[in-house]
């Protein structure tokens, strides 16, 4: 079955682009504040590197590089591979793990509030025929619950100290499952050789600017936040802050 690509080159409204751009900057802000307590110098370098990466992705997407659907490897692979390789390097090296153990879990938990505007952006993209309905809360994507519950979990875990570490672990497992669910559906809805869903309205929005920042930055940051929390909680090295 061939995907409907009639909206592949359609543009999205400025207000939606600006809203998602602000969501991306909010994610940068949270990540900067995750790293800053460990090292201001590293946080500054990371911030500059991230902004360069975002600009590179935006320029490539603006020039429709990722819309070449017959490219091999697919453009989406080039978008997600660098951040995933970087995250993997942090967990497989002793120096990276030592650095991870210093990150404040409270800020990492608060970071997940960005998933609320992300889900609102996805709904907007659905209305403009850029993603399938199944990638929205209207289509069964419940990831917005992760963002809505994050402030509550952060408050009771790190300010009131009334939420035990095991329940913080459970919350991270459940909400990691929610983001993996949408990631899998997004990949299988993209116009790739192995597409399984969304043929009437495939996932083409994330191949364009500024929404390429979702797979190229925001999703990796969310995954990183969960992996750090689960690693720390499983190792019983929680440092509440």
Secondary structure, 3 states (H helix, E strand, C coil): CCCCCCCCCCCCCHHHHHHHHHHHHHHHHHHHHHHHCCCHHHHHHHHHHHHHHHHHHHHHHHCCHHHCCCCCCCHHHHHHHHHHHHHHHHHHCHHHHHHHCCCCHHHHHHHHHHHHHHHHHHHHHHHCCCCCHHHCHHHCCCCHHHHHHHHHHHHHHHHCCCCCHHHHHHHHHHHHHHHHHHHHHHHHHCCCCCCCCCCCCCCCHHHCCCCHHHHHHHHHHHHHHHHHHHHHHHCCCCCCC
